[in-house]
Amino acid sequence: MTPSPDTPTRTWADIRLGTLARNWRHLRSQVPDGDDVAAVVKADAYGHGLLPVARAAAAAGARRFAVATLDEAVALRRDGVPHEILLLAPLLPEEAETAARNDIVPFVSGAGYLDAMAE
């Protein structure tokens, strides 16, 4: 539902990319060496802007990203993200080639799914 022009908006998000980067560095400092974390930027980085948020996270040291759709993954690749990109949802069979061509890590729910994707 779209708010009426007569009704003031009471919620908003004020994303400061510098703060996001500082928070990422702090979070990463709490993770033991050898373990890793992913910057989850699905759903347009939860509505905050896929590419600006991913760029800020990468600049702060993120080396793994998680997205919900292949479109989001390809957008990151096209923007120059060279790091690991994980899909959080299964691919459609017709998306497998695009995922492979763009070096996207697919979500695998079981051996049957893996066999279908291999075909």
N, C-alpha and C positions, 0 to 999 in steps of 0.2 A: 504494500500500500504506500503510495506516495504521500508525504506529508502535505497538508494544505499550506498555501503561502501565508495564511493567517495564523498558523500554528508554528511557534518557534521550535527549531530542532534542539533537542536537549542532549543529544549524544553526538560525539565525533571522535575521531582518532587524530592525534597530532604526532606524526612519526618524524622523529629527528634521526636522520641516518647516522650522524656521529654518535649519538647515544646507542643506537642499535649496534654499531661497530664496537663500542666500548663494552656493551653487555655481552656481545659474542666473545670477545677476548677474555672477559671474566669467566663466562661459562666454560670456555675451553680450558682455562687454567685449573678448573676444578675436576677435570677428567684425567684419570691416570694415563701416563705415557703408554703408548701402544693401543689405547682405545681411541675411538673417534666418535664424533657426533655429526649429524647432518643438519644443515639449515633447511628447514621445511618451509618452502615458498609456494606451496600449492594454493589454488584458488586466488591467483593474482597476489600472492603473499598475504592471504587473508584480507584482500581488498586494499592493501597498502602499496601495491605496485611491484609486480614480479621483477622487472629488470632493475629498478633502483635498489630494491631491498637485496636482491642477489648480488649486485655489484658491491654494495656496502659490506655484505657478509664476506664476500670473496676478498675484498681489500683488507678486512680484519683477520683473514686467515682461514676462512671456511674452505674446505677442499672436497666437500660432499654436499649435494643438494638433493632434496626430495620434492617431487611434484606429483600431482594427481593424474595429469593427462599427458599424452604424447605431445600434444600441441604446446603445452608449457615447456616440456623438455626440449623440443626443437627450438622454441623461442630462446631458451638459454644458450643453446649451441650457436644459433645464428648471432647472438649477442657476443659471442666469443668466450663463453665459459668453457675452459678446457678440462674442468674437474669432473669427477664422477657425478652422474645424475641418475637418481633412482626413481623408478615409477612406484607409486603406492597402490596402484590399481592394475588389474590385468589388462593386457593389450587385446585388441581384437585381432583375429588372424591376419587381416589385411594390413595391420599396422606393423607387423613383425619386421618387414624389410626396412621400413623407415627407421625403426628403433635400432636395428643392427647397423645401418648405414651411419647413424648419428652417435653410435657408441653409447646407447642408453641402456641402463641395467633394468631389465624387466622384472615385474612382480611375478613370482612363480608360486602357484598355490598347490602344486603337486606334480607327480611324475607324468600323469596324463596330460596336463597342461603343457609341460615341458616338451613332451613328445609331439603334441600338436603344433607348437611353435617351431620345432626343429624342421617340420615338413614345410 
